[in-house]
Amino acid sequence: MPTLIKPETTFCAVPHCADMSALAADVAVIGAPHGSPYKPGTASHAAEAPAAVRRALGWYSVGAEQFDFDVMAPVMGGARIVDCGDVPGDLSDGAGNRSRIAEAVRTTLERGAVPLVLGGDDSVPIPMLSAYEGHGPLTIVQIDAHLDWRDEVGGERFGFSSTMRRASEMPWVERMVQIGARGPGSARARELADARNWGSRVVTARDVHARGIDPSLAHVPEGASVVLTIDVDGIDPSVVPGVILPAFGGLTYQQVLDVIHGVASRATIVGLDFVEFVPARDPHNMGAQAIARLACNVIAMIGKQRGRT
């Protein structure tokens, strides 16, 4: 059973779960500051993100009965939520980090809860998704400015440019919808061809702005089990400025809400992660609050799906 590090502040001041073997909740928050580094011994640019997102909406501890007009229900929709703390990381041991992240997510699933993973960089979803073996088939709905289909970068096959490539190799991943690609980034023409040949539905940010979210949601089958993976650089930097590679023209806050609510209306949300947030580049704590609010929307949707409201 994994032993996680107790956070200084839990997400939105929810209860801390110190013993994952006794986990009893609808949603379990797991911090994963460290994934698979491209330069062993170097901390991730997003290592401070879990703590920043946890702190962002601490006032919810005294406002849990507030009505949330985004979800038309009380804050977090009555879902039972706990924070399990942070997965221990080693800056020089990507394989060990992956193993520990996967173990924490696997335990969460075995206890009947939905994992909400706060990265960390975009290498973190690889071990997260690996833990779903036996819990498929999965549909992945990704929001990201980049395609993340590189097979390797500098010999590293589990870094943040290879997330969806590695996911495509997992037999329990049946489908993926990739929303928000724009500008240059982690793909060349051959990676785009590989993604499409595998069957990934790639919806650019320009497509979303021109046609809305509904065409993207049409690729999600009714009743599917969905993991939402949100690289926050997929969101416009006017909303989340704290990223390593900001790119103009990303999804708006409301468009991301539309993805969340649209997925929840047709499918079961079985996992969620937020990655690539860089608090040092986040003036006025704006991005941290946006991420926490989006997470609260997903939590509320899970609460509704489980009959809590």
C-alpha positions as CSV (number, residue, x, y, z in Angstrom):
1,M,0.0,0.0,0.0
2,P,1.5,3.4,-1.0
3,T,2.5,5.9,1.7
4,L,2.0,9.4,0.5
5,I,3.4,12.7,1.9
6,K,0.8,14.7,3.9
7,P,0.3,18.1,2.2
8,E,0.6,21.3,4.1
9,T,-2.8,22.3,2.9
10,T,-5.3,19.9,1.4
11,F,-7.3,20.6,-1.8
12,C,-10.0,23.1,-0.9
13,A,-9.4,22.2,2.8
14,V,-11.1,18.8,2.4
15,P,-10.2,16.0,4.8
16,H,-6.8,14.3,4.6
17,C,-6.7,10.5,4.1
18,A,-3.5,9.2,5.7
19,D,-4.2,5.5,5.1
20,M,-5.1,4.7,1.5
21,S,-6.1,1.1,2.6
22,A,-9.0,2.8,4.4
23,L,-9.9,5.2,1.6
24,A,-13.7,5.7,1.5
25,A,-14.6,8.5,-0.9
26,D,-16.0,9.4,-4.3
27,V,-12.9,11.3,-5.3
28,A,-9.3,11.1,-4.0
29,V,-6.8,13.9,-4.7
30,I,-3.3,12.7,-5.4
31,G,-0.3,15.1,-5.9
32,A,2.4,13.9,-8.3
33,P,5.0,16.6,-8.4
34,H,7.7,14.4,-10.1
35,G,7.3,12.2,-13.2
36,S,9.9,11.2,-15.8
37,P,12.5,13.9,-16.2
38,Y,14.4,14.6,-19.4
39,K,17.4,15.6,-17.3
40,P,17.8,13.3,-14.3
41,G,18.5,15.2,-11.1
42,T,16.5,18.3,-12.3
43,A,13.1,19.1,-10.7
44,S,10.1,19.4,-12.9
45,H,9.1,23.0,-13.9
46,A,5.7,22.0,-12.6
47,A,6.8,20.5,-9.3
48,E,5.2,23.2,-7.1
49,A,1.8,23.0,-8.9
50,P,0.0,20.5,-6.5
51,A,0.6,22.8,-3.5
52,A,-0.5,25.9,-5.4
53,V,-3.7,24.4,-6.7
54,R,-4.5,23.0,-3.2
55,R,-4.1,26.5,-1.6
56,A,-6.1,28.3,-4.3
57,L,-9.6,27.9,-2.9
58,G,-9.0,27.2,0.8
59,W,-12.0,29.4,1.7
60,Y,-14.3,26.6,0.5
61,S,-13.8,25.0,3.9
62,V,-16.2,27.6,5.3
63,G,-18.3,27.8,2.2
64,A,-19.2,24.2,1.4
65,E,-22.9,25.0,1.4
66,Q,-22.5,27.8,-1.1
67,F,-24.5,27.2,-4.3
68,D,-22.3,26.8,-7.4
69,F,-24.0,28.2,-10.4
70,D,-21.6,26.4,-12.8
71,V,-23.0,23.1,-11.7
72,M,-26.4,24.2,-10.3
73,A,-25.6,22.4,-7.1
74,P,-23.7,23.0,-3.8
75,V,-19.9,23.3,-4.2
76,M,-18.5,20.0,-5.3
77,G,-22.0,18.5,-5.8
78,G,-22.1,16.6,-2.5
79,A,-19.3,14.3,-3.6
80,R,-17.2,12.7,-0.8
81,I,-13.7,13.9,-1.4
82,V,-10.4,13.4,0.4
83,D,-6.8,14.4,-0.2
84,C,-4.3,11.6,0.0
85,G,-1.2,13.8,-0.3
86,D,1.8,13.7,-2.6
87,V,3.5,10.7,-4.2
88,P,7.1,10.7,-3.0
89,G,9.5,11.6,-5.9
90,D,13.1,11.1,-6.8
91,L,14.6,13.5,-9.3
92,S,16.9,10.8,-10.7
93,D,14.5,7.9,-10.8
94,G,11.8,8.3,-13.4
95,A,11.0,4.6,-13.4
96,G,10.5,4.7,-9.6
97,N,8.3,7.8,-9.8
98,R,6.2,6.1,-12.4
99,S,5.8,3.0,-10.3
100,R,4.8,5.0,-7.2
101,I,2.2,7.1,-9.1
102,A,0.7,4.0,-10.7
103,E,0.5,2.3,-7.3
104,A,-1.3,5.2,-5.8
105,V,-3.8,5.4,-8.6
106,R,-4.3,1.7,-8.7
107,T,-5.1,1.7,-5.0
108,T,-7.6,4.5,-5.4
109,L,-9.4,2.6,-8.2
110,E,-9.5,-0.6,-6.1
111,R,-11.1,1.4,-3.2
112,G,-13.8,2.6,-5.6
113,A,-12.8,6.2,-5.8
114,V,-12.0,8.4,-8.8
115,P,-8.4,9.7,-8.8
116,L,-7.9,13.4,-9.3
117,V,-4.1,13.7,-10.0
118,L,-2.4,17.1,-9.7
119,G,0.9,17.1,-11.6
120,G,3.6,17.7,-12.2
121,D,4.5,17.8,-15.8
122,D,2.8,15.9,-18.7
123,S,4.8,12.8,-18.1
124,V,2.6,12.1,-15.0
125,P,-0.5,10.8,-17.0
126,I,1.5,7.9,-18.4
127,P,1.8,6.0,-15.1
128,M,-1.7,7.2,-14.1
129,L,-3.2,5.7,-17.2
130,S,-1.1,2.5,-16.8
131,A,-3.0,1.9,-13.5
132,Y,-6.3,1.4,-15.4
133,E,-5.3,-2.1,-16.6
134,G,-8.4,-4.2,-15.7
135,H,-10.6,-1.1,-15.6
136,G,-11.1,-0.5,-19.3
137,P,-12.0,0.0,-22.0
138,L,-11.1,3.7,-21.6
139,T,-11.8,6.8,-23.7
140,I,-9.2,9.5,-23.1
141,V,-10.4,13.1,-23.6
142,Q,-7.3,15.3,-23.6
143,I,-7.1,19.1,-23.6
144,D,-3.6,20.2,-24.7
145,A,-1.9,22.7,-27.0
146,H,0.4,19.9,-28.1
147,L,-0.1,16.4,-29.6
148,D,2.3,14.5,-27.3
149,W,2.9,11.6,-29.8
150,R,6.7,11.7,-29.9
151,D,8.1,8.1,-29.5
152,E,11.2,9.5,-27.6
153,V,13.1,12.7,-27.0
154,G,16.8,12.3,-26.3
155,G,16.3,8.6,-25.6
156,E,13.6,9.1,-23.0
157,R,10.3,7.4,-24.0
158,F,8.3,8.4,-20.9
159,G,8.7,12.2,-21.0
160,F,6.1,14.8,-21.4
161,S,6.2,14.8,-25.2
162,S,5.3,11.1,-25.4
163,T,2.2,10.9,-23.2
164,M,-0.4,10.0,-25.8
165,R,1.9,7.7,-27.7
166,R,2.5,5.6,-24.6
167,A,-1.3,5.7,-23.9
168,S,-2.0,4.4,-27.4
169,E,0.1,1.3,-26.6
170,M,-2.1,0.4,-23.6
171,P,-4.6,-2.3,-24.7
172,W,-7.3,-0.9,-22.3
173,V,-7.2,2.5,-24.1
174,E,-9.9,2.2,-26.7
175,R,-10.3,5.7,-27.9
176,M,-8.8,9.2,-27.6
177,V,-10.1,12.7,-28.4
178,Q,-7.4,15.3,-28.4
179,I,-8.7,18.9,-28.1
180,G,-6.9,22.2,-28.4
181,A,-3.8,21.6,-30.5
182,R,-2.4,24.9,-31.9
183,G,0.9,26.3,-33.1
184,P,4.2,24.3,-33.1
185,G,5.0,22.0,-30.3
186,S,5.7,18.4,-29.6
187,A,4.7,17.0,-33.0
188,R,6.0,16.8,-36.5
189,A,4.0,15.7,-39.5
190,R,4.8,12.0,-38.9
191,E,3.5,12.2,-35.3
192,L,0.2,13.7,-36.5
193,A,0.0,10.9,-39.1
194,D,0.7,8.3,-36.4
195,A,-2.0,9.7,-34.2
196,R,-4.6,9.7,-36.9
197,N,-3.6,6.3,-38.1
198,W,-4.1,4.9,-34.6
199,G,-7.6,6.5,-34.6
200,S,-7.1,9.5,-32.4
201,R,-9.6,12.3,-33.1
202,V,-7.5,15.5,-33.3
203,V,-9.5,18.7,-32.8
204,T,-7.5,21.9,-33.1
205,A,-8.2,25.0,-31.1
206,R,-9.2,26.7,-34.3
207,D,-11.8,24.0,-34.9
208,V,-13.2,24.6,-31.4
209,H,-13.4,28.3,-31.9
210,A,-15.1,27.9,-35.3
211,R,-17.5,25.1,-34.5
212,G,-17.9,24.9,-30.8
213,I,-17.4,21.9,-28.5
214,D,-20.2,19.7,-29.7
215,P,-18.3,18.1,-32.7
216,S,-15.6,17.1,-30.3
217,L,-18.0,15.5,-27.9
218,A,-19.6,13.5,-30.7
219,H,-16.5,11.4,-30.7
220,V,-17.3,10.3,-27.1
221,P,-19.7,7.3,-27.1
222,E,-22.7,7.2,-24.8
223,G,-21.8,5.3,-21.6
224,A,-18.0,5.4,-22.2
225,S,-15.6,5.4,-19.2
226,V,-13.6,8.6,-19.7
227,V,-10.4,9.9,-18.2
228,L,-10.0,13.6,-18.6
229,T,-6.4,14.7,-19.0
230,I,-5.9,18.4,-19.0
231,D,-2.5,20.0,-19.8
232,V,-3.3,23.5,-18.8
233,D,-1.4,25.0,-21.7
234,G,-4.4,23.9,-23.7
235,I,-6.3,26.7,-22.0
236,D,-5.7,30.2,-23.2
237,P,-2.9,32.0,-21.3
238,S,-5.3,34.8,-20.5
239,V,-6.9,32.3,-18.1
240,V,-3.8,30.2,-17.1
241,P,-0.7,32.2,-17.8
242,G,1.6,30.0,-15.7
243,V,2.8,27.5,-18.2
244,I,6.2,26.7,-19.7
245,L,5.2,27.3,-23.4
246,P,2.3,29.8,-23.5
247,A,0.4,29.9,-26.9
248,F,-2.3,32.3,-27.8
249,G,-5.7,31.1,-29.0
250,G,-6.3,28.4,-26.5
251,L,-9.6,27.2,-25.1
252,T,-11.5,29.7,-23.0
253,Y,-12.6,28.9,-19.4
254,Q,-16.2,28.4,-20.6
255,Q,-15.1,26.1,-23.4
256,V,-13.3,23.8,-20.9
257,L,-16.4,23.8,-18.7
258,D,-18.4,22.8,-21.8
259,V,-16.0,19.9,-22.4
260,I,-16.4,18.8,-18.7
261,H,-20.2,19.1,-18.6
262,G,-20.6,17.6,-22.1
263,V,-18.5,14.6,-21.2
264,A,-20.4,14.1,-18.0
265,S,-23.7,14.3,-19.8
266,R,-22.9,11.3,-22.0
267,A,-20.2,9.3,-20.2
268,T,-18.8,8.2,-16.8
269,I,-15.8,10.2,-15.6
270,V,-13.4,7.7,-14.1
271,G,-10.3,9.8,-13.8
272,L,-8.9,13.4,-14.0
273,D,-5.5,15.0,-14.1
274,F,-4.2,18.5,-14.4
275,V,-0.6,18.9,-15.5
276,E,2.0,21.5,-16.7
277,F,1.0,24.3,-14.3
278,V,4.0,26.6,-13.3
279,P,3.0,28.6,-10.3
280,A,6.1,30.9,-10.5
281,R,4.6,32.3,-13.7
282,D,1.1,32.8,-12.3
283,P,0.4,36.4,-11.4
284,H,-2.2,37.0,-8.8
285,N,-2.8,33.3,-8.3
286,M,-5.2,33.4,-11.3
287,G,-4.3,30.2,-13.0
288,A,-4.3,28.2,-9.7
289,Q,-7.8,29.4,-9.0
290,A,-9.0,28.5,-12.5
291,I,-7.6,25.0,-12.3
292,A,-9.1,24.5,-8.8
293,R,-12.5,25.7,-10.1
294,L,-12.4,23.4,-13.1
295,A,-11.5,20.5,-10.7
296,C,-14.5,21.4,-8.5
297,N,-16.7,21.2,-11.6
298,V,-15.5,17.7,-12.4
299,I,-15.9,16.7,-8.8
300,A,-19.5,18.0,-8.8
301,M,-20.2,16.0,-12.0
302,I,-18.8,12.9,-10.3
303,G,-21.0,13.6,-7.3
304,K,-24.1,13.9,-9.6
305,Q,-23.2,10.7,-11.4
306,R,-22.9,8.9,-8.1
307,G,-26.3,10.3,-6.9
308,R,-24.9,12.6,-4.2
309,T,-27.1,15.5,-5.3
